Amino acid sequence: LYPGTGFEAHVDSIIKGAPLLGYKAEKASADPRASAAMPAVCGVEDRNRTAPFPFCGNRFEFRAVGSSQSCAFPIAICNTIMAS
């Protein structure tokens, strides 16, 4: 799982004692490199389509698993994380 440089820097600052809250997803402009198209505002989060559980700016996303795979392990991990 690669959450992106912005989120990674936020986690590093939390480890060093900074507040937990305060992460803000960054926006960037994607240059289409074509004179007939305008730049589009987009997120800088991880958009790796092969990641089953990517961090996307301000949330984690679940992606469907293949027909030969089971979603039991990722769900067990999520339940373990949320357990208090």
TORPA-4810 file (N, C-alpha, C, O; in nm, 3 decimals):
<nodes>
NODE_1_0.084_-0.118_0.000_0.000_0.000_0.000_0.088_0.123_0.000_0.169_0.142_0.091_L
NODE_2_0.073_0.206_-0.098_0.146_0.332_-0.103_0.045_0.446_-0.099_-0.028_0.466_-0.197_Y
NODE_3_0.038_0.521_0.010_-0.064_0.625_0.024_-0.030_0.755_-0.046_-0.117_0.841_-0.057_P
NODE_4_0.089_0.772_-0.094_0.129_0.898_-0.156_0.221_0.977_-0.064_0.225_0.953_0.057_G
NODE_5_0.293_1.071_-0.121_0.393_1.145_-0.043_0.330_1.236_0.061_0.385_1.251_0.170_T
NODE_6_0.216_1.298_0.029_0.152_1.388_0.125_0.106_1.316_0.250_0.131_1.363_0.362_G
NODE_7_0.039_1.204_0.233_-0.010_1.128_0.348_0.106_1.066_0.425_0.103_1.058_0.548_F
NODE_8_0.207_1.022_0.352_0.325_0.966_0.416_0.394_1.070_0.505_0.437_1.038_0.616_E
NODE_9_0.404_1.193_0.458_0.463_1.301_0.537_0.377_1.331_0.661_0.430_1.362_0.767_A
NODE_10_0.245_1.322_0.646_0.155_1.345_0.760_0.174_1.237_0.866_0.179_1.267_0.985_H
NODE_11_0.184_1.113_0.825_0.206_1.003_0.919_0.341_1.020_0.990_0.351_0.997_1.110_V
NODE_12_0.442_1.059_0.915_0.574_1.084_0.976_0.566_1.194_1.081_0.629_1.184_1.187_D
NODE_13_0.489_1.299_1.053_0.477_1.407_1.151_0.400_1.363_1.275_0.429_1.409_1.385_S
NODE_14_0.302_1.274_1.258_0.229_1.220_1.374_0.323_1.138_1.461_0.319_1.148_1.584_I
NODE_15_0.407_1.059_1.399_0.505_0.979_1.472_0.598_1.068_1.554_0.641_1.031_1.663_I
NODE_16_0.629_1.186_1.501_0.717_1.280_1.570_0.643_1.365_1.673_0.705_1.450_1.739_K
NODE_17_0.511_1.344_1.689_0.437_1.414_1.793_0.340_1.520_1.744_0.278_1.587_1.827_G
NODE_18_0.323_1.538_1.616_0.228_1.636_1.563_0.084_1.587_1.585_0.064_1.469_1.610_A
NODE_19_-0.015_1.677_1.575_-0.154_1.635_1.594_-0.200_1.535_1.487_-0.153_1.536_1.374_P
NODE_20_-0.292_1.450_1.527_-0.345_1.348_1.436_-0.429_1.410_1.326_-0.420_1.371_1.210_L
NODE_21_-0.510_1.507_1.362_-0.597_1.572_1.263_-0.518_1.676_1.185_-0.411_1.720_1.228_L
NODE_22_-0.570_1.714_1.073_-0.507_1.821_0.997_-0.460_1.782_0.859_-0.410_1.867_0.785_G
NODE_23_-0.476_1.656_0.821_-0.435_1.617_0.686_-0.535_1.671_0.586_-0.656_1.656_0.604_Y
NODE_24_-0.486_1.732_0.484_-0.572_1.784_0.378_-0.522_1.730_0.245_-0.405_1.746_0.210_K
NODE_25_-0.611_1.666_0.172_-0.572_1.608_0.043_-0.532_1.720_-0.053_-0.601_1.821_-0.064_A
NODE_26_-0.423_1.700_-0.120_-0.373_1.799_-0.213_-0.442_1.784_-0.349_-0.485_1.675_-0.386_E
NODE_27_-0.449_1.893_-0.420_-0.500_1.892_-0.557_-0.389_1.943_-0.647_-0.309_2.028_-0.607_K
NODE_28_-0.383_1.892_-0.766_-0.284_1.934_-0.864_-0.353_1.953_-0.998_-0.470_1.917_-1.014_A
NODE_29_-0.283_2.006_-1.089_-0.336_2.026_-1.223_-0.266_1.930_-1.319_-0.144_1.930_-1.330_S
NODE_30_-0.345_1.850_-1.387_-0.290_1.755_-1.483_-0.280_1.824_-1.619_-0.380_1.869_-1.674_A
NODE_31_-0.161_1.831_-1.671_-0.138_1.894_-1.800_-0.167_1.794_-1.911_-0.099_1.692_-1.921_D
NODE_32_-0.268_1.821_-1.996_-0.301_1.726_-2.103_-0.200_1.725_-2.217_-0.204_1.637_-2.303_P
NODE_33_-0.110_1.824_-2.218_-0.006_1.835_-2.323_-0.066_1.846_-2.463_-0.010_1.797_-2.561_R
NODE_34_-0.181_1.910_-2.468_-0.247_1.934_-2.597_-0.301_2.077_-2.595_-0.364_2.118_-2.498_A
NODE_35_-0.278_2.150_-2.701_-0.320_2.290_-2.704_-0.472_2.305_-2.706_-0.523_2.411_-2.668_S
NODE_36_-0.545_2.203_-2.748_-0.691_2.213_-2.756_-0.761_2.173_-2.627_-0.884_2.183_-2.618_A
NODE_37_-0.687_2.128_-2.527_-0.748_2.083_-2.402_-0.697_2.166_-2.285_-0.581_2.208_-2.283_A
NODE_38_-0.786_2.189_-2.189_-0.749_2.264_-2.068_-0.693_2.169_-1.963_-0.729_2.052_-1.960_M
NODE_39_-0.605_2.219_-1.876_-0.558_2.136_-1.765_-0.675_2.099_-1.674_-0.768_2.178_-1.656_P
NODE_40_-0.672_1.981_-1.618_-0.779_1.933_-1.530_-0.727_1.925_-1.388_-0.615_1.880_-1.363_A
NODE_41_-0.811_1.970_-1.293_-0.776_1.960_-1.152_-0.800_1.816_-1.107_-0.907_1.760_-1.133_V
NODE_42_-0.702_1.757_-1.042_-0.714_1.619_-0.999_-0.645_1.599_-0.866_-0.562_1.681_-0.825_C
NODE_43_-0.678_1.492_-0.799_-0.614_1.458_-0.673_-0.476_1.399_-0.697_-0.448_1.347_-0.804_G
NODE_44_-0.392_1.408_-0.596_-0.257_1.353_-0.609_-0.244_1.222_-0.532_-0.133_1.174_-0.508_V
NODE_45_-0.355_1.163_-0.495_-0.353_1.040_-0.417_-0.312_0.921_-0.504_-0.296_0.933_-0.625_E
NODE_46_-0.297_0.809_-0.438_-0.259_0.686_-0.507_-0.374_0.637_-0.593_-0.480_0.602_-0.541_D
NODE_47_-0.355_0.634_-0.722_-0.459_0.585_-0.812_-0.414_0.455_-0.878_-0.453_0.425_-0.991_R
NODE_48_-0.332_0.381_-0.809_-0.282_0.254_-0.859_-0.399_0.156_-0.867_-0.451_0.113_-0.765_N
NODE_49_-0.438_0.122_-0.984_-0.554_0.034_-1.003_-0.530_-0.108_-0.959_-0.624_-0.186_-0.949_R
NODE_50_-0.404_-0.145_-0.934_-0.377_-0.281_-0.890_-0.381_-0.293_-0.738_-0.380_-0.404_-0.685_T
NODE_51_-0.387_-0.181_-0.667_-0.391_-0.187_-0.521_-0.532_-0.224_-0.474_-0.628_-0.158_-0.516_A
NODE_52_-0.548_-0.325_-0.390_-0.681_-0.367_-0.347_-0.741_-0.276_-0.241_-0.862_-0.278_-0.218_P
NODE_53_-0.657_-0.195_-0.174_-0.704_-0.115_-0.062_-0.630_0.019_-0.061_-0.560_0.049_0.036_F
NODE_54_-0.644_0.100_-0.168_-0.562_0.220_-0.180_-0.614_0.335_-0.095_-0.734_0.345_-0.067_P
NODE_55_-0.523_0.422_-0.054_-0.560_0.546_0.014_-0.581_0.651_-0.092_-0.492_0.675_-0.175_F
NODE_56_-0.696_0.715_-0.091_-0.731_0.810_-0.197_-0.765_0.947_-0.138_-0.881_0.985_-0.130_C
NODE_57_-0.664_1.019_-0.098_-0.683_1.155_-0.051_-0.727_1.164_0.093_-0.646_1.195_0.180_G
NODE_58_-0.852_1.138_0.119_-0.904_1.147_0.255_-0.977_1.020_0.298_-1.051_1.021_0.397_N
NODE_59_-0.958_0.913_0.226_-1.029_0.789_0.257_-0.952_0.669_0.198_-0.867_0.685_0.110_R
NODE_60_-0.985_0.553_0.248_-0.938_0.430_0.187_-1.050_0.376_0.100_-1.167_0.390_0.135_F
NODE_61_-1.016_0.317_-0.011_-1.116_0.257_-0.100_-1.099_0.106_-0.101_-0.988_0.054_-0.091_E
NODE_62_-1.211_0.036_-0.114_-1.207_-0.108_-0.134_-1.221_-0.132_-0.284_-1.302_-0.067_-0.350_F
NODE_63_-1.146_-0.223_-0.335_-1.160_-0.261_-0.475_-1.200_-0.407_-0.480_-1.160_-0.486_-0.395_R
NODE_64_-1.278_-0.441_-0.578_-1.327_-0.578_-0.591_-1.210_-0.673_-0.616_-1.114_-0.640_-0.686_A
NODE_65_-1.220_-0.790_-0.559_-1.118_-0.892_-0.581_-1.156_-0.977_-0.700_-1.272_-0.980_-0.741_V
NODE_66_-1.059_-1.046_-0.756_-1.086_-1.135_-0.868_-1.171_-1.254_-0.826_-1.184_-1.282_-0.707_G
NODE_67_-1.227_-1.323_-0.922_-1.317_-1.434_-0.892_-1.246_-1.549_-0.821_-1.311_-1.629_-0.753_S
NODE_68_-1.115_-1.559_-0.836_-1.042_-1.667_-0.771_-0.986_-1.625_-0.635_-0.919_-1.704_-0.569_S
NODE_69_-1.013_-1.502_-0.593_-0.960_-1.451_-0.467_-1.070_-1.439_-0.362_-1.189_-1.434_-0.394_Q
NODE_70_-1.029_-1.433_-0.238_-1.123_-1.418_-0.127_-1.101_-1.281_-0.062_-0.988_-1.235_-0.049_S
NODE_71_-1.210_-1.217_-0.023_-1.199_-1.087_0.044_-1.193_-1.104_0.196_-1.195_-1.005_0.269_C
NODE_72_-1.186_-1.227_0.247_-1.189_-1.253_0.390_-1.070_-1.191_0.463_-1.087_-1.132_0.570_A
NODE_73_-0.951_-1.203_0.408_-0.833_-1.151_0.477_-0.835_-0.998_0.488_-0.811_-0.946_0.597_F
NODE_74_-0.861_-0.924_0.378_-0.868_-0.778_0.393_-0.977_-0.733_0.491_-0.956_-0.636_0.565_P
NODE_75_-1.090_-0.800_0.493_-1.197_-0.765_0.587_-1.154_-0.795_0.730_-1.184_-0.717_0.820_I
NODE_76_-1.084_-0.905_0.751_-1.033_-0.937_0.886_-0.934_-0.831_0.933_-0.935_-0.792_1.050_A
NODE_77_-0.849_-0.783_0.843_-0.754_-0.676_0.878_-0.829_-0.550_0.915_-0.797_-0.486_1.016_I
NODE_78_-0.928_-0.511_0.836_-1.008_-0.391_0.865_-1.079_-0.405_1.000_-1.082_-0.309_1.077_C
NODE_79_-1.135_-0.519_1.028_-1.202_-0.541_1.156_-1.102_-0.533_1.271_-1.135_-0.480_1.377_N
NODE_80_-0.983_-0.584_1.252_-0.880_-0.578_1.356_-0.839_-0.433_1.382_-0.822_-0.393_1.498_T
NODE_81_-0.825_-0.356_1.277_-0.788_-0.215_1.290_-0.896_-0.138_1.366_-0.865_-0.054_1.450_I
NODE_82_-1.022_-0.166_1.335_-1.132_-0.090_1.395_-1.169_-0.139_1.536_-1.238_-0.068_1.610_M
NODE_83_-1.124_-0.256_1.574_-1.156_-0.308_1.707_-1.092_-0.222_1.815_-0.978_-0.177_1.802_A
NODE_84_-1.166_-0.201_1.921_-1.108_-0.120_2.030_-1.102_-0.196_2.159_-1.056_-0.143_2.260_S
</nodes>
